[in-house]
C-alpha cells in the first residue's frame, strides 16, 4: 500500500492538473482514512474534470464515510464541488 501511495503522490506532483492522477491519489488517501487530504484531492480532480461519474461516486462516498453527509448530498444534487 505504501508503494502505491508513493506512486500516486509522485504522479500527482508531476502533473498537478491531471485529474486521473489526483483521483487515484484521493482514493488511496481515503482508503487509509486520511479524509481531509483524500477529499481535497478528489475535489480538485472534480474541478479539473467535472461530471465524471466514477470520480463523483468516489468523492461522494469519501464524504459520506468521513461524516460529511450534508456535503455528499449537495454534491449529488449538483451543488457541491
Secondary structure by P-SEA (a helix, b strand, c coil): caaaaaaaaaaaaaccccaaaaaaaaaaaaaacccaaaaaaaaaaaaaccccaaaaaaaaaaaaaacaaaaaaaaaacccc
